[in-house]
């Protein structure tokens, strides 16, 4: 009999942690996985999944306008932020449940709470201590605000999906693809959008033709 509670203890139930836990459990390894927020990690909760939903929503206004040229008579377009936000939450909750089922059906022990490594083979979650032969730290990343005056008034990509009210105006700081995506989303949804970037042209590292075309399209769409 093993001297440890588990063969493998995974900290973080994002895409990497969940995959590792399931693969190990499928091979007969005794696995526990701890998560203190939501199952699925960045992509499911505050990344690609909600972002794609918002991208889809941002495109409908233009499509409806274009449809008028094909004889489709649409009334005034009204956008309800709360409906989009709440439906997004429902979809993500559904995906969280799927991840939970995948883990439990694989034989993993799912532990809710913040895990802290307390020794070479020990982890504490809340007041409970666990031992494991191996510990996998798969906590992912977290957006950080710059250390500048006034930064406390800004938000990050983690908070932007769940704003209480839709902003009439928004300033997005950054020139990477995430910043450009959010600029397109909020402009498409009807916000007065500004994109602030310290360089001459955003999307550094991308093909120059792509960068120039995107800059033209971003400006054209407001």
Buried (B, 14 or more C-beta within 10 A) or exposed (E): EEEBBBBBBBBBBBBBBBEBBBEBBEEEBBBBBBBBBBBBBBBBBBBEBBBEBBBEBBBEBEEEEEEEEEEEEEEEEEBEBEEBBEEBEEBBEEBBEEBBEBBEEBBBBBBEEEBEBEEEBBBBBEEEEBBBBBBBEBBBEEEEEEEEEEEEEEEEBEEBBEEEEBBEEBEBBBBEEBBBBBBBBBBBBBBEBEBEBEEEEBBEEBEEEEBEEBBEEBEEEE
